């Protein structure tokens, strides 16, 4: 991105100011998550272990 601003001129030699930043980031750990079928099976097993009616 370049930002150019102008102001009322001043006497003397022209002056240029430049500022730059850069960096990098390390991606966090990837979490292992369940898909819909795996979650359904887990919920069914949990309900059965708790003595509740399990979803079909």
ZIQUI-V432263 format. One line per field, one symbol per residue. ss: DSSP state (H for helix, E for strand, L for the rest). phi: phi as a letter, one per 20 degrees, with the letter a starting at -180 (. if undefined). A space follows every 50 residues. Layout:
BEGIN
ss: ???
phi: ???
END
This chain:
BEGIN
ss: LLLLLLLLLLLLLLLLLLLLLLLLLLLLLLLLLLLHHHHHHHHHHHHHHL LLLLLL
phi: .cddcccffcfoffcddccccbabcefffeeeceeffffffffffffffe mefefe
END
